[in-house]
Amino acid sequence: MSVMLMPVELMSPAPGEDCHPSLALANSSGRQDDSPEADLLSTPERATGWMRQRRLVAADIELYEFCNNLLGEFRQSVRDVLGAATAGTQPDTKAVAAINRAMAQIPSVRLLAWDASTGFHSQQKYAQTQALEHALSAIAADVVDLLTGDDAGTLAQCAAPSCGRFMLRTHARRQWCSTRCGDRVRAARAYAKKTSTDIPEGTTR
């Protein structure tokens, strides 16, 4: 039985993405294969929209091919580190180094700011030419918070073979990042069981 894989745009965010931009970045490829239609960073235009939506860059920032490639490479480092955390294995040293390098690019000092639409908020000053570096630094800091903070024990990877998205477990027995993934896996299991029972006795496979 073939299982239809849904583009990222049609999938609901995995639990935890709303508070952890590192999870959202890791999941922006949507599933384990890297087909362009499932990748929210497949073009500079899509990547710019993705980052604007999450307020990682200002509304007037445009990503170009070079920056988009850097973002894609950084995403793989984030996925490698999160994957090691969920599997309980030693992380790739290059991936860890990439996270630390991103954190060190932008000073961590933040300033108090105010405007009529949002009121008081914190703001970090940086040159427009450093917009991507600032975004990567923020995501890298979130990776550290995620892996060393209170949420570390709930980090998991969706058990659906066709998915691979990372999530925070909302309860101990949760295995899927979405109802859609759970339904797909259960349907595949039911089909496999039915196929197995439909084979005549004594027939070899």
CORZI-V275752 format. One record per helix or strand. SS is the DSSP state (alpha for helix, beta for strand). FROM is the first residue (numbers start at 1). LEN is the number of residues. If there is no record, write none. Layout:
ss: {SS	SS}
from: {FROM	FROM}
len: {LEN	LEN}
This chain:
ss: {alpha	alpha	alpha	alpha	alpha	alpha	beta	beta	alpha	alpha	beta	beta	alpha}
from: {8	21	36	44	65	93	111	119	128	152	155	166	179}
len: {3	9	3	10	23	13	5	5	21	3	3	3	20}
